[in-house]
């Protein structure tokens, strides 16, 4: 690398280190211009060209290759042309209004289904709330609380007695 090229690189690195972005960009452009152009090797070019020559070009897809599908598409286009030649503006308007009416009916059915679903969900939630309220009233009463307390005391005593028996058997 000659001294001219070293000076260009040094200027670029100095501008980068000093934080002068615009000067650094211009200096880097000079560095890029000073780089020699490299051509690919003849062996690489010949191997690529041989590979390209041996590759098969993909034809139409298997679906469009069949003649009957092409015939069906052509027939449907002919029918579309025949129908559009016989259509009046009144029939187009009637078809448009019918389409709008059908879409509106579908949206109405969707809204009715949503309301029914919401009503069913709220009815189920109401039933769960009634069961919870009934259980809450029963469990808050002093009778069930006393039964639970007695059961807890009996279970604690049984556990203590079982522990004493196990300690005696292990010794």
N, C-alpha and C positions, 0 to 999 in steps of 0.2 A: 504494500500500500504506500503510495507516494505521500509526500508532505502535504500536498494540497488536499488530498483526501483525509489525512489525519487532522488537518485544521478544520475541515467541515464537521467531522465527527466530534472534535473537541468543542467547537462552537455549539453544536447541538446539545451535548452533555452538559455544558456550562449553563445554557439557557434552561434546561430541565432542572438542574440543581438549584438555580436561582429562583425558580417558580415563575418564570416569564413564559407563559403558555403559548402566546402568539408567536413570539420569536422562536420558541422551541419547535413549533409546528412548521414554520418556514425553514428552519435549519434542517429538520428531518426530511422535508421535501427535497432539499438539496442533496442530502445523503442518499435518498432513494434514487435520484436522477444519476448520481455518480456510480451506482452499482452497475456492473456489466450485465448485459442481457445474456441469458443462458438459453441455448437451444437444446431440445431433447436429442438424445443420441440416436443415430440411424438404426441401431438394433431395436430400440424401444419403438420407434415409429413403424418399422416393418412388422414387429410382432403385433402391435395394435391393429394395423391395417389387415393383417392376416386373420386376426380374430374377428374383426368386423366383417370380413368377406365370408367367413364360415358360419356366422350366426344366421339363423333363419329369421325372416321377417314374419311377425305374427299376423295372421290373416284375420278375417272377421271372427267374432266369437261363435261358438258352436250353436248358440240359439238363433242368431241371425243368419247362419249358414243354411238352415233348412228352408227349402222352397215353400213348404206349406205355410210357414209363419209369414213369410213375405207375401204370399197370396192372400192370407187372412187380413193383413194390414192393408193391402191394396184394396180388397173388397170393402173393408170398413170405411176407408176413405172415399170410395165411390159411393157408398150408401150415404155417407155424411153429406157429400156434394148433392146427391139427389134430394135428400130431405131438406137441406138448406135452400134448394131452389124452389121448393113448394111451400115454404113457411111464409106466413104473412106476419105483419107487425102485430096484429091482434093475437095471434097464437103465441108469439114471443112474449107479449105482455101478460097473457093468461098464464103461461108457464112460469114467468117470473113471480107473479102474484101467488101462484100455487106453491112455489118454492118458499117464498117468504112466509106463507101461512103454515107450511109444514115445519119450518124452523121455529116459528113462534109456538106452535103446538108442542114441539119437542122440549122447548125451554119451559113451557108451562108444566109439562109432565115431570121434568126434572125438579122444578120448584115444589110441586106437590109431593114428590117422593122424598125430598129433603125435609119438608114439613112433617110428613108421616114418620120418617126416621127419628127426627128430633122429638116428636111426641112420644114415640115408643121408648126412646132413651130416657126421657124425663119421667115417664110412667114407671119404668123399672127402678129409676133412682128414688122415686117417691115410695115405692114398696120397700126398698132397702132402708130408707130413712124411717119408715114406720116400724120395721122390725128392730132397728137400732134403738129407737125411742122406747119401745116396749121392753127390750132387754135392759136398757139403762134404768127404767123405773123399777124393774125387779131387782137389779143388782144394788141399787141405792138403798133399798129397804133394809131394815136392821136384821131381818130373819136370814136371808141368804148370806149376808156378811158374817153372821154368827156361825152359820154352818161351815163356811169356808175357814173361819178361824179355828173351829174345833177340828176340822180335817187336817189343817196345818199342824196343830199341836199333836195330834195322834201320829202323824207321819214323822214329826221330829222325835218323839219318844221312841218310835219303832226303829228309827235310824240309830239313835244312841244305844239302844239295847243290842242291835245287831253288831254295832262296832265293838261293844264289850265282849260279846260272844266270840267274835273273830280274833280279838286280841288274846283271849284265854286259849283258843284252839291252837294258835301259832306258837304259844310259849311252851 
